[in-house]
Amino acid sequence: MPAGPYEHLVTGLRAAAQHYMSDPASDSFAAEGIAQILETTVKTTPGVAVGGISVTTKGTVTARAVTGEDVRALYDLQTEAQQGPCLTAVEHPSPDGIVVAHDLASAPDADRWPIFARAAVDHGYRSLLSTDLAVNSMGRVGMTLYAHAAGAFDDATRTVAGLSAVQAALVLDGAERTAHLQRALHGRDLIGQAKGILMERHGIDADEAFQMLVSASQDTNVRLPAVARFVTDEATAARRDPPRTG
């Protein structure tokens, strides 16, 4: 039985999901996961030439994965010119989170983003589809697909891009949550080490040592893990280079 037009997309997204679940503590898993999602989407979506996945926050569009450096340049241009599909998706969101430009060389699309549209056409792209999905404090994750031909994006493409963007957003969200958990565990470990140092140094119990850290944090307006790091770093330096006597 012949494969359906999007069977390869399903296979690719499944592989990305398996990669996502295999080692979520890895520093590279998010970058590799969204790159795989993007490449699969570009290869399996009819008419699409290149694409990118970005995060937009406070007027800045940051590329997280691209299939060509011209795509990265178009992301940078959106930040510089303060216009383009990623910013439009944030400022004027559509119900399905998708922005489509059918022909960047003519009105109304050319007039909507004059600087960006002209640059996209200069790179050889006449139409685009940009999906937007609000995630969390990172900003808004978006996937932008570019086609050389005008009018390349139909309803089926909108659905495919939307599903792919959802998975990319989940990967990035998972990466942020994992990093947050790792920072929290590391901070707790630092606080425990600092408490032990203070207990030994001042002959106090754990509660008193913790209160010393809290008081130092409040007095200096420095977060508790940073205070704990200062204590542990100071103790490490003292052991490595003890003061000379005599």
Stockholm file with secondary structure:
# STOCKHOLM 1.0

chainA/1-246         MPAGPYEHLVTGLRAAAQHYMSDPASDSFAAEGIAQILETTVKTTPGVAVGGISVTTKGTVTARAVTGEDVRALYDLQTEAQQGPCLTAVEHPSPDGIVVAHDLASAPDADRWPIFARAAVDHGYRSLLSTDLAVNSMGRVGMTLYAHAAGAFDDATRTVAGLSAVQAALVLDGAERTAHLQRALHGRDLIGQAKGILMERHGIDADEAFQMLVSASQDTNVRLPAVARFVTDEATAARRDPPRTG
#=GR chainA/1-246 SS CCCCTTHHHHHHHHHHHHHHHHCTTSTTHHHHHHHHHHHHHHHHSTTEEEEEEEEEETTEEEEEEESSHHHHHHHHHHHHHTCSHHHHHHHSCCTTSEEEESCTTSTTHHHHSHHHHHHHHHTTCCEEEEEEEEEETTEEEEEEEEESSTTCCCHHHHHHHHHHHHHHHHHHHHHHHHHHHHHHHHHHHHHHHHHHHHHHHHTCCHHHHHHHHHHHHHHHTCCHHHHHHHHHHHHHHHHHSCCCCC
#=GC SS_cons         CCCCTTHHHHHHHHHHHHHHHHCTTSTTHHHHHHHHHHHHHHHHSTTEEEEEEEEEETTEEEEEEESSHHHHHHHHHHHHHTCSHHHHHHHSCCTTSEEEESCTTSTTHHHHSHHHHHHHHHTTCCEEEEEEEEEETTEEEEEEEEESSTTCCCHHHHHHHHHHHHHHHHHHHHHHHHHHHHHHHHHHHHHHHHHHHHHHHHTCCHHHHHHHHHHHHHHHTCCHHHHHHHHHHHHHHHHHSCCCCC
//
